[in-house]
Amino acid sequence: MGSLVCVGTGLQLAGHISVRSKSYIENADVVFSLMPESFSQSWLERLNPNVVSLQPYYAKEGEIKSRRDTYAQMVQAICQAVRDGKKVVCALYGHPGVFACVSHLSIKQLRKEGYEAHMEPGISAEDCLWADLGIDPGTYGHQGFEATQFMFYQHTPDPAVHLVLWQIGLAGEHTLTEFHTNSDRLQILVEQLNEWYPLDHEIVIYESPNLPTFQPRIDRLKLKDLPYAELTCISTLLIPPSKKMAFNTKVLNKLGITPSDIG
C-alpha cells in the first residue's frame, strides 16, 4: 500500500536536513520536489534517482495561472502516486509545513482515503532568522503574519514584541498570479503599520542564504523607506519592538508580587 512522507530539506543545501528525512528520501520509490535552484535538485537526485520536480506545474512565461490551480495539480500528482502503491516522499525547501499548502493538502486528502501520510520537520526561514539576527524570541515574544493576510484582516500587532511579516515581497497581491508587490501596496502597508510604529522606526529586511558559502541578507532601514526597498520572493520583514513591555499589575497583584520582584 502506498504512503506519503513530506520532508523539509531546510534552508541550506544538504546541511539542514535531518538524518531521518534524508533516509526517507533515499528509500522512497519516487520523490516529488520543490527546490529553489538547480543545485538542490541535483543533490536530491544523487540521493534518489527517481526525483520528479513540481516546478513545471507553475505558470509558464507569459501564462496567467492561479497558484491555487498549480497547487491542486501538484497535490493530484502526489496523491496519485500514493494510490498507485508507491512509497512517496515530497521534499520541500525549508520546513514542509510552513507556507507550504501542498504538503498539508496532500496529507489531509490521503489520510481521508485511508493511506499513511505524515510530515517530518525541517529548518525554516524563521529558525535561520533568529540565529542570523542574534535574537532570542523568548526575551520579548514575537508575532508572525503573512504580509498580505496582515493587510487584509484586522490583526493587531503588539509593538512591545518582535513582529515578523512573511512574504513581504508579495504584500497586497491577491490574485495569486503574480510573484511580486509594488511600491504603492507597500506604502499602504507602511501607513497601516504607522498606527503602531513611528515612521523612523528601524526595520529589517532578511533573507536566509541557501548555500553555506553565502551570507544572509540583513538590511536595516526606516519603516518609511520600505516602499523603496528591493524585495524578492524570499524576503522577510522583521519589525523590532518599539515600546517597552508593560507590567500586568492586575495579575501581579493576584500573585502577590510587584514589578520590583521581577528580575
Secondary structure, DSSP 8 states (H G I E B T S, - for coil): --EEEEEE-BSSTTTS--HHHHHHHHT-SEEEEE-SSHHHHHHHHHH-S-EEESGGGS--TT----HHHHHHHHHHHHHHHHHTT-EEEEEESB-TTSS-HHHHHHHHHHHHTT-EEEE-----HHHHHHHHHT--HHHH-EEEEEHHHHHHTT----TTSEEEEETGGGTT--SSS-S---HHHHHHHHHHHTTTS-TT-EEEEEE--SSTTS--EEEEEEGGGGGGS---TT-EEEE--SS-----HHHHHHHT--GGG--
